[in-house]
Amino acid sequence: MSKPWSRSTRYLVLILALIISALLLYQSRALLGPMAVSALLAFILNPVVSFAHERMKLRRSVVVLLVYLASLAGFVLIGFVVVQVISEQTASLVIEFQAILDQIQTAYLDRPWVIFNYQIQPALLFSESAAAAPDLLQADVIFQIFQATTTNLGWILVVIVTTYYLLLDWSNLREWFFRWLPEGYEGDGRRLYAEIQLVWRRYLQGQLRLSVIVGFLTAVGALIIGLPGAVVFGILAAVFDVLLSVGPAIVIAIATAVALFTGSTTLPITSNLLFAILVLSLLSLIQMVENIWLRPRVMSNSLNIHPAIVFIAIIASLALAGVLTALVIVPVIVSVGIITKYIYFKLFEMDPWENW
């Protein structure tokens, strides 16, 4: 039986919880996303660290450093490969686009346009526009770009460093938190921790299922329409699916560029441009199906939450807070719901574990 709260304690906890929650959410709204991502990464890597620590008989700090560096190297390698592929495809795209511009120049711009017996020299108009183009890049625009870049790099650094320290002292931080709880409530704290841990585990399992489904659909669809490297694009779609809108957009852009320069290996489409449009449409359709139908239902089954809440929470997070917050918003909502449920039972003098 959980130790009951007195009436004054219940009122005090309720008031303090409301005030502190409002203040914390407002003051740390920009920090919630990176911190949640760090906790998620530490939660994913902690079983690997624990397993290696038991098997290798090394100090936990050494094992954490090895696992952390290996994981970081893997992320860097994946990013390097993706950047290299994008750079190559972009260079080819620029060359192709320049050839198209040269054709337009020869066919339309080098000849005068006759409108109501008046001749217009389009080459002069476009040359003046091109000359004025550098003036559009003002100092404040450059500063804004620099500021956005440094801010994003700063958040990435926060995530990397926080993940390392969470991995290093995960068990110590957990036990410290339990010891900090008032006497008689440590059992409740451990039970809540187990419930929240289960939520995040189910969330990761649901995300893994989504990645496998999206990767399979992408690979099969790409094979059917004859996109070169269909299996590779399926793997990339599965890996980058965790980044929500950003990751799939990168994969779609690379696949469209490849389609534009190679064409189809199975369909009788003579125009590479039409084939690129087909690839863009197919992969975008897969993403629409995932975001509108698959993700809400998979997360609903995994976390016992209504599909509409999943959809609205992710879309709102993407629009208001960015990818990092949208990545963890669903398990955060469910975790807050568990804590709220526990507080509700305690406020009305009910044993939470008998009514769970």
N, C-alpha and C positions, 0 to 999 in steps of 0.2 A: 504494500500500500504506500503510495507516494505521500510524503508529509504535506499536510494542507497549509495554505497560506491564511494568515489573519486578514480581517476585512481591511484594516488600514494598509497592510502590505499590498493587497490586491489593488486598491485605489492608487496607491503610490506607484506601483509598477505600471499600471495602465497609463497614468499621466506622464511619467517619465519616459515610457516607451514611445508614446506619441510625439512628445517634444523632441526627444533625441533622434528618433527616426526621421522626422521632418528636417531637423538641422543637418543631420549627416547626409541625407539624400541631396539636399541643396548644396552644401558646401563641397561635397566630394563627388558630385555627379560626373565630372570628367575623369575621375580616378577609378570609378567602379568597374568600367570595362576592362582596362589593363589588369587590375587586381584580380578580377574573376578569371581572366585568361591565364594569368600566372598560376592561380590555384588549380585551374583545370589541367594545365601542363604538368604541374607537380603531382596532381592526382593520377595522371596517366603514367608518369615515369616512376612514381614511388614503388609500385610492385616490382618493376625491373631492378631498381636499386636494392630493395629488400632481398630479392632472389639472389642477385649477385653478391650481396653482403654475406648471406648465409653460405653460399657455395664457395666463394673465393677466400673467405676467412680474412678479409682485409678490413681496415678501418672504414667506417661508413663515409667519412669525409673523402677518402680516396676513391671509394666506389662511386660516390655522388659526382666527383670531379670527372671520372672516366665516362660515366653514363651521360653526364651533361655535355661534355666535349664531343662525344660521339653523336649525340642527338643534334647538337648545334652544327657539327660538320655535315650531317645529313641534310639539314635544312638549307645550309649554305650551298651544298652541292646541287640540290634540287633547284634552288633559286638561280644558281649559275647556269645550269642547263636551260632553264626556261628563258632567262635573259638572252642567252646566246641564240636560242632558236628564234626568239622574237626579233633580235637584232638582224639575223640573217634574212628572215622573212620581210622585215621592214625595209632592208636595203634593196631586196629584189622588188618589193612593191614600189619603192621610190623610182627605181629604174623604169619599171613598167608604166608608172604614172607619168614620168617625164616623156616617155615615148608617145603616150596618148596626148599629152599637151603639145608635143611637136606636130603631131598629126592635125590637131585642132588649129594650131598656128598656121600651118601650111594651107589647110582647106578653107579656113574662115577668117582668120585675123590678118593675113597678108593681102587680102583682097578688100577693096573698099565696099562699104555697104551703101546701097542706093535706096533711100527712103523719100518718097514724094519728090523725085528728081534732085534730091540733095545727096551728096556723097559724104559719107562719114568714114574716117580712117580709124578702124578699131584698134590697130596696133598702137596708135598714139594714146588712145584712152587707157589701154591696159598698161602701157609703159609708165604713164603718170601714176596710175594706181599702185603699181609695183614700187615706184620710187617713194611713194608716200607711206608704204606699208611699215618701214622701220619706225616711223614716228608713232605707230600705235603701241609699240612696246615701251611704255613709260617706266620711270624709275619706281613708281609705287607698285606697278604690276610685278616688276622683278622682285621687289621687297616682299610682296605677298606670297609669291612662289617660294622664295627662300624661307620665309617664316613658316609656311605650311610644311615644307620639306624637313626643316629642323625640328618642328613640333612632332611630326610623325616618327622621326628617328629617335627623338627623346622618349616617346612612349614605348617604342620597340626596346630601347635600352632598359627602361623601367621593367618591362615584362621579363626580359632576359635575366636581369640581376635578381628580381624578386623570385623568379622560378628557382634559381640556384639556391637561395637561402631557404626557401620553403622545403626544397628537397633535402637540404643539409640538416634541418632541424624539425622535420615534419612531426616525428613522434614526440620530441621534447615539447614542441609548441602545443600539441594536442594534450599531453599530460599536464602541462602548465595551466592550460585552460580548465581542465577538470579540477585541478587543485584550487583554482581561483573561485570555484563555485561555492556557495554557502553550504554548511554542513547539512547533510540530509538530502541534498539535491544533486549529488554527483551521479547517482544512478539515472536520474532524469536526463542529465547532460549527456551521458554516454548513450542512452537510448535515442535521444534526438540526433546525436552525431551519426549513429548507425542508420537511422532513417534517412538523413540527408545524404550520407555516403551512398546508400542504395539508390537514391534519386539520380545522382551524378553517374553512377555505374550504368543504370538503365538508359540514361541519356546518351552515354558513349556507345552503348550497344545499339541504340536506335540510329545514331549517326553512322555507325559502321554499316548497318543494313542499308541505309540510304545511299551511302557511297558505293556499295557493291551493286545496288540496283541501277544507279545512274551510270556507273562505269560499264555495266553489262549492256544497258540500252544504247549508250553511246557507241560502244564497240560494234554491236550488231547492226545498228543503223548505218554506221560508217562503212561496214563491210558490204551491206546491201547496195548502197549507192556508189561504191567503188572509190572511197576516199583512201589514198595511200596512207599507211601507218595507222590503220583503224584500231588495232589492238593497243598501240601506244596512246592514242587519243582516249581510248576507254580507260586506261590506267590513269592518265592525267586527269580525266574527268572525275574519277573516283577519289584521287588524292586531293585535288583542289576543291572538291565539293564542300569541304568543311569551312571554306572561306566565304560561303554563301554567294553573294552577287559578284564579288571581285574575282574569286577563283574561277568560276564558270565563264566569266567574261573573258579572262585571259585565254582559256582553252578554246573558246569559240573563235576568238580573234586569230589564234595561230592556225586552227583548222581551216578557217575561211581563207587565210592567206595561202596555205598549202593548196587548197582547192583551186584558187585563182591561177596558180602557176603550173599546176600539174594536170588538172582535169580529172575526169572519172576514168577508172580502169574497167568498169562494167557497163555503165549506161551509155547509150549512143548520143551523148551531148557534145556537140562540136564546139560550143562556146564555153570557155572556162569561166566567164563572168556569170553565166546562167548556173553553172555547176556550183560556183562559190555562193550564189544566192540560195541554192538548194541546201547546201551544207549549213549556211547560216540559219536558214529557216528550220531545218531539222533539229539542230542542236538547241536552238532557242525554244522550240516546241517541247523538247525533253525537259528543259529547265522550267518552263511554265507548268508542265504537268507535275514536276517535283514540288515546286513552291506552292502551287495552289491545291494540289490533291495529295501527293505522296507524303511530303514532310509533315503537314498537320496530322495526318492519320497515323503515320508511324510513331510520331512523338506522343500522340494521344494514347495509343495502345501501350507505349513504353512507360509513360509517366502518369497515366490516368487523369488526363486533362483534356478539356474540350478542344477539338480541332480549330474552332474559330479563335480561341484565345491564343493558340500557337501562331496562327497566321497573322493576327492583328499585332501581336507582340513583336514578331520578327520584322514586319513591314514598318511599324512605328519606330523600332530601334534603328533600322537602316536609315530612315528618313531624319531622325532627330539626333541620334547618338553615334552612328557609324557602325562599321562591321564588327569591331571588337565587342561592343555591347550586344549586338544582335546575335553574336556567336554563343553567348551564355545566358541570354535573357530568359529562355524557357526553363532551364533547371533552376535559375535563381528565383523565378516566380513560384515554382513548385516548392522550393526550399523555404521561402518566406511563408508560403501557405502552411507548411508543417509547423513552423514556429508559431504562427498565428493560431493554429488549431490548438496547440498545447496551451498557449496563454488563455484562450477562450475557456477551455475546460478548468484551468486553475482559477480563473476569475469567478466562475460559477460553482466552485467547490466540488468539482467532479474529478474523479481519478482519470487522467488522460489515457492511461494504458488499458483500463478496462473498457473505455469507450472509443478506442482507436479504430 
